[in-house]
Amino acid sequence: MKDNKIILDVKNLDKYFRLDSDSVLKAVDHVSFQIREGETLGLVGESGCGKTTCGRTAIGLYNKTAGNVYYKGEDVHELKGKEKQNFKKNVQMIFQDPYASLDPRMTVADIVAEGIDIHKLAAGKKGRDEKIYYYLNLVGLNREHAGRFVHEFSGGQRQRIGIARALAVEPEFLVLDEPISALDVSIQAQIVNLLVRLQKEMKLTYLFVAHDLSMVKHISDRVAVMYLGKIVEITTSDKLYRNPLHPYTQALLSAIPIPDPVIESTREIIKLEGDVPSPINPPAGCRFKGRCKYATAACGEINPELQNIGDDHYVACHLYNKNS
């Protein structure tokens, strides 16, 4: 994977929301990461940590506050005209709630064909229908579903429709915004396995936003952990789950249930004390210091930078900062 070229390069990205004349919510604060062609980067963290906002800002659905995002070397937030249209074709998003993201007044055929029509990817009605049926079949549906409406489907089927709609414009990169969290547990594995298969068959690149760490391990090549608007650790999936370094990552992973009652009853779960600070008025220094048992004086004064501590394992923590 290291030999693959960088397809998305996020540099010091900020996304702030002004609430009133005195308050600014710092949803994404100086976030940097790279995604290589053909890989899956998992972006994880507690609800409200900024991971969905980060994904949406990275592909231009939200305007940035500061920083830069480059897709294949082009600044995403500076694209105009034909270049912007091509970017929208090449980069698609799968949303968390398939019912809310699909128009209930449109048939499945029109939903899937919307992008095909906009980007003129089919010649005539016959070519359009062939593409609709092809992508429905690709995600596990059939041509009989094309004339139905969204309310006639289960949650898992709706998500398949959303995936078909995204794939119909022949994209290169997908942002998967918690694509299984609104689904029954029995359906989640089916959708994840579908996404894994489609990635291999269509040579796709994924940014997988989620809070389900067990699913992230299954689908991701690398994982980035967010806490209160900042990335605190990035490394390969294997390294992160085998040897988490940041105290927050350690606590997250300790909370993953193990399907073995003997092991589950004896293992230690790290319980974090205190509350998550407000992103409107984050504390000085390390934002995790109030919940960390290893916090020192340096943690209250200096915000730790994300740094490579060896073998492409990046962590933002004074425990591993040689200058602290």
C-alpha positions in Angstrom: 0.0 0.0 0.0 2.9 2.4 0.7 3.8 2.3 -3.0 0.4 3.6 -4.0 0.1 7.3 -4.7 -1.6 9.7 -2.3 -5.1 10.4 -3.5 -6.4 12.6 -0.7 -4.1 14.9 1.3 -5.6 16.8 4.2 -3.4 19.5 5.7 -4.1 21.4 8.9 -7.9 21.4 8.2 -10.1 23.6 10.4 -13.9 23.7 10.4 -15.4 26.1 12.9 -19.1 26.9 13.3 -19.9 30.4 14.7 -22.8 30.1 17.1 -23.1 33.7 18.1 -20.9 36.8 18.3 -18.9 35.4 21.2 -19.0 31.6 20.6 -17.2 29.4 18.0 -17.5 25.6 17.9 -14.2 24.1 16.8 -15.6 20.9 15.3 -12.4 20.1 13.3 -9.2 21.7 14.5 -5.8 21.4 12.6 -6.5 17.9 11.3 -4.0 16.3 8.9 -4.0 12.9 7.2 -3.4 11.3 3.9 -5.2 8.4 2.1 -3.5 6.4 -0.6 -5.1 5.0 -3.7 -6.9 1.7 -3.0 -6.8 1.8 0.8 -9.4 2.3 3.5 -8.7 4.8 6.3 -11.0 4.3 9.3 -11.8 7.5 11.2 -13.1 6.8 14.7 -14.0 8.4 17.9 -16.9 9.2 20.3 -20.1 10.8 19.0 -19.5 14.6 18.7 -15.7 14.3 18.2 -15.9 15.9 14.7 -15.3 12.8 12.5 -18.4 13.3 10.2 -17.7 17.0 9.9 -14.1 16.2 9.0 -15.2 13.8 6.2 -17.7 16.3 4.8 -15.3 19.2 4.9 -12.6 17.1 3.3 -14.7 16.5 0.2 -16.2 20.0 0.0 -19.7 19.4 1.3 -18.9 22.0 4.0 -16.7 25.0 3.4 -13.4 24.9 5.3 -12.4 27.5 7.8 -8.7 27.1 7.2 -6.2 24.6 5.9 -6.1 22.7 2.6 -7.5 19.5 1.1 -5.9 18.1 -2.1 -7.4 15.5 -4.2 -4.9 14.1 -6.7 -2.9 17.3 -6.2 -5.9 19.7 -6.8 -7.2 21.9 -4.0 -10.7 20.7 -3.4 -12.0 24.0 -2.1 -10.7 26.0 -5.0 -12.2 23.8 -7.8 -14.6 25.5 -10.3 -16.5 24.7 -13.5 -15.6 21.4 -15.2 -12.9 20.5 -12.7 -15.5 20.8 -9.8 -18.0 18.7 -11.8 -15.4 16.0 -12.4 -14.5 16.0 -8.7 -18.1 15.5 -7.8 -18.3 12.5 -10.1 -15.1 11.0 -8.8 -15.8 11.5 -5.1 -19.1 10.2 -3.6 -20.6 9.8 -0.1 -22.7 7.1 1.5 -24.7 8.6 4.3 -25.6 7.3 7.7 -29.3 7.2 7.4 -30.4 5.7 4.1 -34.0 6.7 4.5 -33.2 10.4 5.1 -30.7 10.5 2.2 -33.0 9.0 -0.4 -35.9 11.0 -1.9 -39.2 9.3 -1.0 -40.9 10.8 -4.0 -38.6 9.2 -6.5 -38.5 5.6 -7.7 -35.4 3.6 -7.1 -34.6 3.8 -10.9 -34.6 7.6 -10.8 -32.6 7.7 -7.6 -29.9 5.5 -9.1 -30.0 7.3 -12.4 -29.8 10.8 -11.0 -26.0 11.0 -11.3 -26.0 9.1 -14.6 -28.3 11.8 -16.0 -26.3 14.7 -14.6 -23.0 13.4 -15.9 -24.4 12.1 -19.1 -23.1 8.6 -18.6 -25.7 6.7 -20.6 -26.9 6.9 -24.2 -30.7 6.9 -24.5 -33.3 5.2 -22.3 -32.0 1.7 -23.1 -28.5 2.6 -22.0 -29.9 4.3 -18.9 -32.0 1.3 -17.9 -29.1 -1.1 -18.5 -26.9 0.9 -16.1 -29.6 1.1 -13.5 -30.2 -2.7 -13.6 -26.4 -3.3 -13.6 -25.8 -1.3 -10.4 -28.8 -2.7 -8.6 -27.6 -6.2 -9.3 -24.1 -5.2 -8.2 -25.4 -4.3 -4.7 -27.6 -7.4 -4.4 -30.9 -6.0 -5.7 -32.7 -6.8 -8.9 -34.5 -5.1 -11.8 -37.9 -5.6 -10.2 -36.9 -3.2 -7.4 -36.3 -0.3 -9.9 -40.0 0.8 -10.0 -40.6 0.8 -6.3 -40.3 3.6 -3.8 -37.9 3.9 -0.8 -40.6 3.2 1.9 -41.1 -0.3 0.4 -37.7 -1.4 1.4 -35.9 -2.5 4.6 -33.0 -0.5 6.1 -30.4 -2.8 4.6 -32.0 -2.6 1.2 -32.2 1.2 1.4 -28.5 1.4 2.1 -27.9 -0.9 -0.9 -29.8 1.6 -3.0 -27.7 4.5 -1.6 -24.5 2.5 -2.5 -25.9 1.8 -6.0 -26.6 5.5 -6.5 -23.0 6.4 -5.5 -21.4 3.8 -7.7 -23.6 4.7 -10.7 -21.3 7.7 -11.5 -18.2 5.4 -11.6 -16.4 7.1 -8.7 -12.8 6.5 -7.4 -13.3 7.6 -3.8 -16.1 7.1 -1.3 -16.7 8.7 2.1 -18.6 6.2 4.1 -20.3 8.1 6.9 -21.3 5.5 9.5 -23.0 3.4 6.8 -24.0 0.6 9.1 -24.9 2.4 12.4 -28.6 2.8 11.5 -29.0 -0.9 10.5 -29.9 -4.0 12.5 -26.8 -5.9 13.7 -27.8 -8.9 11.6 -27.5 -6.7 8.5 -24.4 -4.8 9.3 -21.9 -7.5 8.4 -23.7 -8.0 5.0 -23.2 -4.3 4.1 -19.6 -4.3 5.3 -18.8 -7.4 3.3 -20.5 -5.8 0.3 -18.4 -2.7 0.6 -15.2 -4.8 0.9 -16.1 -6.8 -2.2 -17.0 -3.6 -4.2 -13.7 -2.0 -3.2 -11.7 -4.9 -4.7 -13.8 -5.2 -7.8 -14.0 -1.5 -8.6 -10.6 -0.5 -7.2 -12.1 2.1 -4.9 -10.6 4.1 -2.1 -12.5 4.6 1.2 -12.7 7.0 4.1 -14.7 5.0 6.6 -16.2 7.1 9.4 -17.5 5.1 12.3 -17.6 4.5 16.1 -18.0 0.7 15.9 -14.3 -0.2 16.4 -14.8 -3.9 15.7 -16.2 -3.1 12.2 -13.4 -0.6 11.6 -10.8 -3.2 12.3 -12.4 -5.5 9.8 -12.6 -3.1 6.9 -9.7 -0.6 7.4 -6.0 -0.7 6.4 -5.2 2.2 8.6 -7.1 3.9 11.5 -7.1 7.5 12.7 -8.5 8.2 16.1 -10.2 11.6 16.8 -10.9 13.3 20.1 -12.6 16.7 20.4 -11.8 17.8 16.9 -8.2 16.6 16.8 -6.5 13.4 15.6 -4.6 11.8 18.5 -3.3 8.6 16.8 -2.9 7.1 13.3 -1.4 3.8 12.3 -2.2 0.6 10.6 -5.2 -1.3 11.8 -3.1 -4.2 13.1 -0.7 -2.0 15.0 -3.5 0.1 16.6 -5.5 -2.9 17.8 -2.4 -4.8 19.0 -0.5 -1.9 20.5 -2.6 1.3 21.1 -0.4 4.1 22.4 -2.6 7.1 23.2 -4.5 6.7 26.5 -7.7 7.6 24.8 -7.2 4.9 22.1 -6.4 2.4 24.9 -9.7 3.2 26.6 -11.7 3.0 23.4 -10.3 -0.4 22.5 -10.8 -1.8 26.0 -14.5 -1.1 25.7 -14.9 -3.5 22.7 -16.8 -6.5 23.9 -15.2 -9.9 23.4 -17.5 -12.8 22.4 -16.0 -15.1 25.0 -17.7 -15.0 28.5 -14.6 -16.2 30.3 -12.2 -13.6 28.8 -14.9 -10.9 29.0 -15.4 -11.5 32.7 -11.7 -11.2 33.6 -10.3 -8.5 31.2 -9.8 -4.9 32.4 -11.9 -2.2 30.9 -10.4 1.3 31.2 -13.1 3.7 32.6 -12.5 7.3 31.8 -13.3 9.8 34.6 -14.7 13.2 33.9 -16.7 14.7 31.0 -15.6 15.5 27.5 -14.7 19.3 27.4 -16.8 21.7 25.4 -15.5 22.2 21.8 -16.8 25.7 22.1 -14.2 26.5 24.8 -11.6 23.7 24.7 -8.9 23.7 27.4 -5.4 24.8 26.9 -2.8 22.1 26.2 -3.9 18.6 25.6 -7.7 18.3 25.3 -7.7 14.8 26.9 -5.7 15.9 30.1 -8.8 16.1 32.3 -9.6 12.4 31.7 -6.1 11.1 31.6 -4.4 9.4 34.5 -1.0 10.1 33.0 -1.5 13.9 32.7 1.5 16.0 33.7 2.2 19.8 33.9 3.2 19.8 30.3 -0.2 18.5 29.3 -1.9 21.6 30.7 0.4 24.0 28.9 1.4 22.5 25.5 -0.8 21.0 22.9 1.0 17.8 21.8 1.6 17.6 18.1 1.0 14.4 16.0 4.4 12.9 15.4 5.9 9.7 14.1 7.3 7.6 16.9 8.5 5.0 14.6 7.3 2.7 11.8 4.6 5.1 10.6 2.9 5.1 14.0 1.7 8.6 14.7 0.6 9.8 18.2 -0.2 13.1 19.8 0.8 12.6 23.4 3.5 14.0 25.7 4.2 10.4 26.9 6.0 9.9 23.6 7.3 13.4 23.0 11.0 13.4 23.6 11.0 17.2 24.0 8.4 17.1 26.8 
